[in-house]
Amino acid sequence: MAQILENISKIVTLTPQEQALFLSNVETKNYKAKTILLNAGEICKHSYFVNSGLLRSFNINDNIVEHVLQFACEGWWIGDMYSLLSQKPGNLFIEVMEDSEVVLLPKENQEKLYAEIPKLERFFRILTENSLVSNQERLMDNLSLTAEERFEKFCKKYPTLIQKVPQKQIASYIGVTPEFFSKMKARLLKK
């Protein structure tokens, strides 16, 4: 549990009593690769923190094409923000990509903690703001950058994932077909 407390301490400082209260409201679980933590159409009831391993969020369109929205490496948070905040069915899947240890923070516990430890409301507000900024930047990148430039940004943001993640998922994340990605990568390797 030291990792999640370290993550929180980058933004707010909790007293030992507040740390203990926070930890009493979360649960740590181990998941095998390919486990689906959330299905599209379900209500997201947890915020997920990755202690170890790798998760991704994605949706599947009407043509049965996957669109990867996020990868969450060790030390990252992930969830279906629309569903978590609105408590309506979402359209994201959250999948465990490799054996992982994940901390689950139930929505109702998170709300309770906001009242009991106001610093945590600040922490999650800042996380949400950072997520909003990141999503806006990614949207602008998809509108204005070439596929090669988007791939370069991906490599900088997720340097450890290039060898871990199937190419088709990287292609999906940067918004190109696997075939285009394969040709682009071959072209980049020749440079």
C-alpha positions as CSV (number, residue, x, y, z in Angstrom):
1,M,0.0,0.0,0.0
2,A,3.0,2.2,0.2
3,Q,2.8,2.9,-3.6
4,I,-0.7,4.4,-3.5
5,L,0.2,6.5,-0.5
6,E,3.3,7.8,-2.3
7,N,1.1,8.6,-5.3
8,I,-1.2,10.7,-3.1
9,S,1.7,12.3,-1.3
10,K,2.8,13.9,-4.6
11,I,-0.2,16.2,-4.3
12,V,-1.4,16.2,-0.7
13,T,0.1,15.2,2.6
14,L,-1.9,12.9,4.8
15,T,-1.4,12.4,8.5
16,P,-0.7,8.8,9.7
17,Q,-4.3,8.7,10.9
18,E,-5.7,9.9,7.5
19,Q,-3.5,7.3,5.7
20,A,-4.9,4.6,7.9
21,L,-8.5,5.8,7.3
22,F,-7.8,5.9,3.5
23,L,-6.3,2.4,3.5
24,S,-9.3,1.1,5.4
25,N,-11.6,2.2,2.5
26,V,-9.7,0.5,-0.3
27,E,-9.1,-3.1,-1.3
28,T,-6.2,-4.7,-3.1
29,K,-6.8,-7.5,-5.5
30,N,-4.6,-9.5,-7.8
31,Y,-5.9,-10.2,-11.3
32,K,-4.7,-12.5,-14.1
33,A,-4.0,-11.1,-17.6
34,K,-7.1,-10.8,-19.8
35,T,-9.4,-10.2,-16.8
36,I,-12.2,-7.7,-17.6
37,L,-12.7,-5.4,-14.6
38,L,-15.5,-3.4,-16.3
39,N,-17.7,-4.1,-19.3
40,A,-19.3,-1.6,-21.5
41,G,-22.9,-1.1,-20.4
42,E,-22.0,-1.5,-16.7
43,I,-21.9,1.2,-14.1
44,C,-18.3,1.9,-13.0
45,K,-18.3,1.5,-9.2
46,H,-14.5,1.9,-8.6
47,S,-11.5,4.0,-9.2
48,Y,-8.6,1.7,-10.0
49,F,-5.0,2.3,-9.0
50,V,-2.3,0.0,-10.6
51,N,0.2,-1.2,-7.9
52,S,1.9,-3.5,-10.5
53,G,1.1,-4.7,-14.0
54,L,-0.8,-3.0,-16.8
55,L,-4.4,-2.2,-17.6
56,R,-6.1,-0.5,-20.5
57,S,-9.5,1.1,-21.2
58,F,-11.1,0.7,-24.6
59,N,-14.4,0.7,-26.4
60,I,-15.7,-1.4,-29.3
61,N,-17.6,0.4,-32.1
62,D,-20.5,-1.0,-34.2
63,N,-18.0,-2.4,-36.7
64,I,-16.3,-4.4,-33.8
65,V,-13.2,-2.3,-34.0
66,E,-11.4,-1.6,-30.7
67,H,-10.5,2.0,-29.8
68,V,-7.9,2.2,-26.9
69,L,-8.4,5.2,-24.8
70,Q,-5.8,4.7,-22.1
71,F,-3.1,2.4,-20.8
72,A,-2.5,2.4,-17.0
73,C,1.0,1.4,-15.9
74,E,2.3,0.9,-12.4
75,G,1.4,4.0,-10.4
76,W,-1.4,5.2,-12.6
77,W,-5.2,5.5,-12.0
78,I,-7.8,4.3,-14.4
79,G,-11.6,4.2,-14.6
80,D,-14.6,5.1,-16.8
81,M,-14.9,8.7,-15.7
82,Y,-18.3,9.3,-17.4
83,S,-19.8,6.3,-15.7
84,L,-18.1,6.8,-12.3
85,L,-19.2,10.4,-12.0
86,S,-22.7,10.0,-13.5
87,Q,-23.3,6.5,-12.1
88,K,-24.8,5.7,-15.5
89,P,-23.8,2.8,-17.7
90,G,-20.6,3.6,-19.5
91,N,-19.2,2.5,-22.8
92,L,-15.7,1.5,-21.8
93,F,-14.1,-1.8,-21.0
94,I,-11.2,-2.0,-18.6
95,E,-9.0,-5.0,-19.1
96,V,-6.0,-6.4,-17.2
97,M,-3.3,-6.8,-19.9
98,E,-0.7,-8.6,-17.7
99,D,-1.0,-10.1,-14.2
100,S,-1.6,-7.1,-12.0
101,E,-2.1,-5.9,-8.4
102,V,-4.8,-3.3,-8.4
103,V,-6.2,-1.1,-5.6
104,L,-10.0,-0.7,-5.8
105,L,-11.5,2.5,-4.3
106,P,-15.3,2.1,-4.3
107,K,-17.2,5.2,-5.4
108,E,-19.2,5.4,-2.1
109,N,-16.0,5.1,-0.1
110,Q,-14.4,7.9,-2.2
111,E,-17.4,10.2,-1.5
112,K,-17.3,9.4,2.2
113,L,-13.5,10.1,2.3
114,Y,-14.1,13.5,0.7
115,A,-16.1,14.5,3.8
116,E,-13.7,12.8,6.3
117,I,-10.4,13.9,4.7
118,P,-11.1,17.0,2.6
119,K,-7.5,16.8,1.2
120,L,-8.5,13.8,-0.8
121,E,-11.2,15.8,-2.6
122,R,-8.4,18.2,-3.6
123,F,-6.2,15.2,-4.6
124,F,-8.9,13.7,-6.9
125,R,-9.9,17.1,-8.3
126,I,-6.3,17.6,-9.4
127,L,-6.2,14.1,-10.8
128,T,-9.4,14.9,-12.8
129,E,-8.0,18.2,-14.0
130,N,-4.8,16.5,-15.1
131,S,-6.9,13.9,-16.9
132,L,-8.9,16.6,-18.6
133,V,-5.8,18.4,-19.8
134,S,-4.3,15.1,-21.1
135,N,-7.5,14.2,-22.9
136,Q,-7.7,17.6,-24.5
137,E,-4.1,17.4,-25.6
138,R,-4.6,14.0,-27.1
139,L,-7.7,15.2,-29.0
140,M,-5.7,18.1,-30.4
141,D,-2.9,15.8,-31.3
142,N,-5.3,13.5,-33.1
143,L,-6.6,16.5,-35.1
144,S,-3.2,18.2,-35.9
145,L,-0.3,15.7,-35.7
146,T,0.7,13.1,-38.2
147,A,0.6,9.4,-37.3
148,E,4.4,9.4,-36.9
149,E,4.2,12.4,-34.5
150,R,1.5,10.7,-32.5
151,F,3.6,7.5,-32.3
152,E,6.6,9.5,-31.1
153,K,4.5,11.1,-28.4
154,F,3.2,7.7,-27.4
155,C,6.8,6.4,-27.1
156,K,7.7,9.3,-24.8
157,K,4.5,8.9,-22.7
158,Y,4.7,5.1,-22.4
159,P,8.4,4.2,-23.0
160,T,8.1,0.8,-21.4
161,L,5.0,-0.3,-23.4
162,I,6.5,-0.6,-26.8
163,Q,7.7,-4.1,-26.1
164,K,4.8,-5.1,-23.8
165,V,1.7,-4.1,-25.8
166,P,0.5,-5.7,-29.0
167,Q,1.1,-3.5,-32.1
168,K,-2.6,-3.5,-32.9
169,Q,-3.3,-1.8,-29.5
170,I,-0.7,0.8,-30.0
171,A,-2.1,1.4,-33.5
172,S,-5.6,1.8,-32.0
173,Y,-4.3,4.2,-29.4
174,I,-2.7,6.5,-32.0
175,G,-5.7,6.2,-34.3
176,V,-4.4,4.2,-37.2
177,T,-5.1,0.7,-38.6
178,P,-2.7,-2.1,-37.7
179,E,-1.6,-2.4,-41.3
180,F,-0.8,1.3,-41.5
181,F,1.0,1.1,-38.2
182,S,3.2,-1.8,-39.4
183,K,4.2,0.1,-42.6
184,M,4.8,3.3,-40.6
185,K,7.0,1.5,-38.1
186,A,9.0,-0.2,-40.8
187,R,9.5,3.2,-42.5
188,L,10.6,4.8,-39.2
189,L,13.1,2.0,-38.5
190,K,14.8,2.7,-41.8
191,K,15.5,6.3,-40.9
